[in-house]
């Protein structure tokens, strides 16, 4: 069964949520986890792509857009693609339940203090809870 973690930041901006996702991706990369980052659209996907190259000057996180042309791509970003294999970690930056989440070992839900993001996050929390998933909630200081 998928292990689900909610990470809730103290700010109310997409940029802060993307930075939080970058930190989670860095940890996943260090652990050599296959990671799919699900966004709400092309604009967010491209912002995250740029941020992954620049957020940490000491880290190099190779990634690409889904579907990957390179079979060895371990970190994928997508908004209109359903990953079919290597289902280790799913990072959700959209306001919806990804229909394919249960194929992943872990799911990281990223939230901030923006009202629509919080409301959608509460609905997803209830959705997962009502289906018997074990949920962890992390209130962050950033």
N, C-alpha and C positions, 0 to 999 in steps of 0.2 A: 504494500500500500504506500502511496506517495506520502512523504514527510513534507509538511507545509509550514513555512515560516513567514510571518508578516513582519516587515521592517517598516517602522513608522518614524519619519523624521520630524523635526520641530519646525521646519520652514514650510513655506507654501509656494514652492516654485518647481517647475519641471526640471530646471537646471540642477537643483539640489537632488531630486530623485534620480536623475541621470548620473550624477556624481556618486551617489550611493550605489547604484547598479554597477558602476565602474569598479568600485571597491570590492563588491561581491564577485565580479568577473575576475578581478586580479587574484583573489583567493582561489577561485575555481581553477584558474589557469595554473597556479602554483601546485594545485593538487591533480593536475592533468585530467580534469573532468570535462566531458563533452557537455557543452553549454549552448542552449538556445535562448536567445533574448527576444521575447515577443513584445512588440510595440503596438501602438494604436494607429500607426500610419507611416507613410514614407518620410514625412518631415521629421518625426521623432527618431526614426531609424537612422537618418542621415546625421542628425545632431549627436546621437550616441556614437556613431561611427567616428566622427571628428573628435569627440571627447575621449574615446578610448586611445586615440593616438597621442593626446596631449595632456591628459589629467595628471600623469605621474612621469616626470622626466627621467626617472631611474628604471621604469618598467617598460617592457615591450610586450604587448598583448596582441599576437596575431589573430586576426578575425576577418570575416567576410560576410557578405549578404547571402541570405538563403534564397534559392537553393545554391549550395556551394558547387562550384565547378571543380574544385580540388578535393579529392576524396579524403585527404588528411586534415581538412579544416576541422578544428576542435571547437571553435567558438563562432556561432552564427547569429546574425541579427535578421529578424524578419517581422513582417506585419501581415503578409498575405500568403504565407506558406505554412504548411503543416509538416514538421519534421517526421521522418519515417524511421530513423534508426539512431543509434548512439544516444539514447535517452537518459542522460545523467541528471543534469540540472536545467530546470526551466526558470527563467527570470521573467516575471510578468510586469510589464510597464503599461498595459492597457487597463481599461476600466471594466473589462468583461472577463468571465471565466474562459480560459482557453479550452476549446472542446477536446483537445488532445492531452490535457495536463496529466491524466492518470497513467500515461505511458512512461512518465518520468519518475525517477527515484526520489527526486526532491523538487520542490517548487518554492521559489522565493517571490513573495508579493511585495512590491515597493509602493509605499504610500507616503504622502506628505499631508500638510494641514489644509490644503485647498478643499473647500466644502464638497464639490462634486467628486473629488478623488476619495475623500473619507467615506462619503455615502456609498459609493460603488464598492469600496473596500469592505465596509460592514456587510453589504449584501453578499459579497463573495465569501467572507468569513462564515456567515450563516449558512450559505450553500454547502461549503465544505464540512462544517460542523454537523449539519443535518444528515450528511451522508457517512458520518462516522470517522472522518479523517482526524488524526491527531494534529493539533494546531499549536504552534508556539508564536508568541507575540513579543516583539522586541521594540520598546520605546527608546529611540535614540536621542542623543544629546545634540545632534547636528541638524 
